[in-house]
Each structure stands twice: as structure tokens, then as C-alpha cells.
Amino acid sequence: MADTLTLFTSIGLSEQKAKETLKNEALSSALKDAITQAQHVHGVSGVDKAMGVLLYNMASRLKDTKRLAFLSDSIAQRKICTELQLTAALDFVKSHPQDPINQKEFDEACGVGLVITPEQIEDAVESVIKKHKEQLLKERYRFNMGLLMGEARSALKWADGKVIKNEVDMQVLHLLGPKTEADLEKKPKVRQFKLKGESLKFHKPGENYTTEGYVVTPNTMALLKKHLEITGGQIRTRFPPEPNGILHIGHAKAINFNFGYAKANNGICFLRYDDTNPEKEEEKYFTAIKDMVEWLQTLCSHACIRQLSATLRSRCGPYSGHAYGHNAPPSPWRDRPIEESLVLFERMKKGLFAEGEATLRMKMVMEDGKMDPVAYRIKYTPHHCTGDEWCIYPTYDYTHCLCDSIENITHSLCTKEFQARRSSYYWLCNALDVYCPVQWEYGRLNLTYTVVSKRKIIKLVESGIVRDWDDPRLFTLTALRRRGFPPEAINNFCARVGVTVSQTTTEPHLLESCVRDVLNDTAPRAMAVLEPLKVTIINLPENSLSQVRVPDFPANEAQGSHTVPFTRTIFIEQSDFREVMEKGYKRLTPEQPVGLRHAGYVISVQKVIKDAQGKVVELEVSCCSSDTAEKPKAFIHWVSQPVKCEVRLYERLFQHKHPEDPSEVPNGFLSDINPNSLQVISSALVDTSVKGAKVFDKFQFERVGYFSLDPDSTADKLIFNRTVTLKEDPGKI
């Protein structure tokens, strides 16, 4: 151990780094072999620190240890002298897994023997700046200097990056001069959808073998070549939901990831149904899934949305030589030849067995230790497309990888619970000698204060706690649409959460924040009074009627406006009046006037009218122009000749963050229902601008919140769902 420690420090590793390396047996062994080989060339003391760093980085990054000697020798012979060359060398050996390595191709790929002079760097940078000179002079230091660096690096692949940057900085300064105050002003940010996290590590099409854990066979490179001929190097993903329920917020992340990654790379994404369990599937789920994928249209505009059936694609039966039959253990088919397995398959297909009596299995062991996963089983249940034509159904383990292969999927993206299926995925493709895509796993998206399990949502529906799968208190996509969540907001939320390997649990308020960001720019303003208080303006004539112009978007009045009537009788919120003045209260009291938004009036209380129980039922006020009156402390919203509507106010369905956690909710999620999760206001008053609203149209009711027209609405009765509240201002009462 002491000798190895000394060996590691002799190449420039610190003692601490050397000790850490010794704890990793595989790395320690590889590095020791690499140093020993280099010492054969340069002697015991001839390995300097620069070479030592390259040897260490090579040993720590190399996956295929059979290339260790080759790369160690390349470093020792000073063919590989920089980190850039080492990265190219590692990429080369990874992309050429089969012997022998072509030395000439390796040298060309790694820039062996090439020397870049300062004059070449100066000329290359000068050429790039000349190309972009007009735009540089226009944008000055706001120009993307990374573009200059990138093009110069492309022209001089093996040049030192620091030297190129220094040359770019010097020539730009010479062209533009020092930065001015205008150059130093911050450039406004433009929000763009970006994929991040695990998606940054993805392989390029046709380079599946560069992925850790990917199984390379003697025919892999030929199959990848054919795959590239078919796809032209196009990114291909797929979204394969099981049509036995409605999509939820977790699926939105999957839709974003699969369709978004394809769109970001000008690729294509397939909508494919995992319809391998017919007894749980219904036509309404197939339709609803397609509707929801199309609803999230901002990501799907460049993607292929085709309804593909996993079951129908896999109905070709088992491929010759690699599946075997299995009745109940011990199986009489366990070690029979493939011909007899195919006989079993034909007998299964013809319905010669009872359901559950015979299965066709794959002869392998999965990552989680599960043996011989089922490929086909008998189910006497009609399929929504083919009816009773078939009585055998393939399993997910059998169909998933083969459908991906048939569709030439480049990136098979799925959540972490499918990681154990990766071994059967690669095994079956390779056993059948067909193109094998790469399966990538990522962490699921979970939200607090909700459940998304199909089984549990069904219980909520059957118990009458929620109306259906689209109840706005749920986090299914149909429910979020009904509540008024814009698809752009859901997509922005998924992009903000990003893609990670670990499971993500997020608070609903982050999603609601994304909703507000979108609706603030897209939902026109209207005025609505949820708890009306009648106000009579006594100094206006009985038949007084005028039209008040209200901007749809007060921050940008150029976006349009609408008019609302203003008469002698208006309605305000009960909470906007207090009979007894309180400290800090800025709205209407008998002693304190208040302004009316958009109307140009300030009103003052003249008389408070109460019913027999002492409740305030009407105010008599006088008004004066806001141009002549003293500026009031606050302006309130109001309605006149309003439309009577129903308004539904939603709160969290559950009282605890994790309603499925027995430690938080010992009696189960059904015992954790928030009794105040829905409040129905049957006689809310809304201004006349909403009369022509269509289902799912969205509004901001000023000072109240964002609302969306519910599908239950009729011509005689409009129903609005509160989507989200406005941002809270704790200092305002």
C-alpha cells in the first residue's frame, strides 16, 4: 500500500488525492498499470506531472480497460499531450470497440503530431471576426462572443482554448474599443424553453454504444449503420402511456421530456399506447390521452402524434430461437427446442388453453433477480381495435423494446421504476439480432397535497369526494385544463423542474406561479363581485347610464379594451366596506371615501341601510369626479347591470403534504380530505364583458383571482372555476 501511495504521488498527485484513489480498487489498479507502462518508456522518474495528470484522467474515465495499455502508451509516447486530445482518444476507443484499432485513423481523430502556431490562431480569429463584423458593430458587446470562440475552435480543433480566447478578446477590443455605459446595461432576458439535466448527457443518434451499460454484439455496428440509413440521424422518442386511466401531472413531465427533446433537436416523437392489458382499458382513455397530448400543443407542433398500438405491433409472435413455452411450474416446455415453443404459441393463439393455463416466456434473469419474464399470455378479453380476433396478448417486457426497435427510436425515455426492465430490453433486442435503442431512466415528478394513483382516484370518485377524473381539485391533466391551467404554464413548470435521475417532489405553489406568469399576460381583465353589497349613488339621476371603458390589460392598453355600463346602482364586495374604521384599513367606511376603478369617480357614504338582523344590505353614497376630489387611499372594483354567475372556489383537496404516507395520515388518504376544498357561490355578479365567453376562456377578475369558464356552463348560466388566486400582498387589508 505504501509503495502504491508513493507511486501515485510521484506523478504529481497530492497525498490526499492519492489516498482517495487507493480507496477505489478498480481505479487504483488501472492507474498503477498505466504508470508502470509509462515508466517502461521514460524510466521510474521520467513521468512528469503533466503526463501524470493525463494518465490519472485516462484511468478514471476509461470504461473499457482492455484499451488501457494502448492509451497509456499513447500518452507515454507523447502522442496524447492535452486534455482535448485525451477526450478525443477516449471517444475514439469507445466508438471502436472491436479489434484491431486503426492507428492512422486514431492519430487523425486525436490530432497526433499537429502543431498550431500563434500566426494560425491570429488568422483564424481575424477571419471569424471579419465574417461577423457588421453584426458586431451593431450589437457591440451584446453580441454572443461564444459564437466567435466556437467558430475559431472549429477551424483550429487542436489549438489551446485559452490562447484562442485571448486572441478573440484582443481583436474584439481593437475593433470596438473599451465598453461604454450602454454596453454595461443588462440585456433583457428572453424566456425560452430549455431541456436540462440528464438530457445533456444523451448519446448522438447511431452512437448508442457510447452509453454506459449498453450491450455491444458482433452485429451492433452493422445494425446501427442500417438504423442511421433509415432515420437519417433524426432524433426519435416515444410516449407510451397505458390507456387504463387519465394522464396526470407526472405524465406532463414525460410528455414534455419526450416531445420536447424531439422538438429541440428537430426530431419526431411517437404517441404509442401500451395496450397490453385489455381488461383494464377503455376507449374513452385512448381518446382522452390523445386529446391531452394534443392540448399540450406548444411542444407537439413539430412532433408526430400517431396512435400506435404496442399489442398490434407485437402480434407477429416470438422470433425464432429465443422464446420458450411455460405452463405452470415445473414446466414441461422449460428446455424444449424452439420448434416446440412455436407449436405452443400456435396452440395458445388458437385458444386451445384456458386463461392463465399457458404462457410464453423469455429465458433470462432480469436486473432485479426476476427470472424468465412472460412474453405472451392468454386473455379472453376483447381488444378495442381487434375485438375477439386474438386471445393472446404480449407483455410490456416483450412489446416495449421491440416497438422501440421497429420505430427506430433513438432515446427510450422512461421513469426510474423501469430500470429493472433494462436488462430484458437489451437482452431481447440482442437475442433477436435487431436494432437496439438506448433506454434512459429519469426521476418521476410528484406533487404534495395530492394523489395521482389511478386506483386511488377511482376511490375518490366512487366515494363521491370528487365528481370525476376531471374534478378541478385533482392533478390529472383533464382536471387542470378544466380548472383553467394553460398548457404553456404546465410546460413551463416541467421545464423549470427539469430532468434528474432522482425522484422529484414539488410544492403545488410552484406550478401555480407558472400559471400566474402565463395568465397575467393572456387573461383579459373583468370585474366580478363574489359577495355583493348594493350601492345606490343618490346624486345621479334615476335613469343615469354611461359606458365605462376598461382596458383588457392595464399594463398595455394597446392590447384592447371593453366597455361596461355604469348606472345609479352598482355592487361592490361586502369586504370593501366596514362600518367601523380600523387602523390600516384603506377602503370604504362612513368616514373614508374610496375610488371606483376605471369609472373616474370617488364615492362617500351618506347612509348605511340594514335589515332586521342588523346586517348591512345597502349603502347610499354620493359621487364626485376623481379629477376634483382629494385622491382616495384606495380604488375598488364594482359591477353595474351585471351577469349573475356561479363561481367555484377551489382549495387543496388534502390537508397534509403527503396524504398517502401512513406516518402523516395513519387512517389513510380518504380520512385526510379538506372539508373546505370546494366553495360554490351561486349568485356572483360579473360585468357584461364575459357574456360571449366560451368554455375554457380565461379571465382575471380584478382584485379577486384568475378564472376559467367551466364546461357545465349554459347560455342561461355561466359557471366560472377559480384557477389560482392573485399573488398575495400580506400588507394589504
Secondary structure by P-SEA (a helix, b strand, c coil): caaaaaaaaaacccaaaaaaaaacaaaaaaaaaaaaaaaaacccccccaaaaaaaaaaaaccccccaaaaaaaaaaacccccaaaaaaaaaaaaacccccccaaaaaaaacccccccaaaaaaaaaaaaaaaaaaaaaccccccaaaaaaaaaaacccccaaaaaaaaaaaaaaaccccccccccccbbbbbbbbcccccccccccccccccccccccaaaaaaaaaaaaacbbbbbbbbbcccccccaaaaaaaaaaaaaaaaacbbbbbcccccccccccaaaaaaaaaaaaaaccccccccccccccccccccccccccbbbbcccccccccccaaaaaaaaaaaaacccccccbbbbbcccccccccccccbbbbccccccccccccccccccccaaaaaaaacccccccccccccaaaaaaaaaaaaccbbbbbbbbbbbbbccccccaaaaaaaaaacccccccccccccaaaaaaacccaaaaaaaaaaacccccbbbbbaaaaaaaaaaaaaacbbbbbbbcbbbbbbbccccccbbbbbbbbccccccccccbbbbbcccccccccccccccccccccccccbbbbbccccbbbbbcbbbbcccccccbbbbccccccccccccccccccccbbbbbbbbbccccccccccccccccccccccccccccccccbbbbcccccccccccccccccbbbbbbcccccccbbbbccccccccccccc
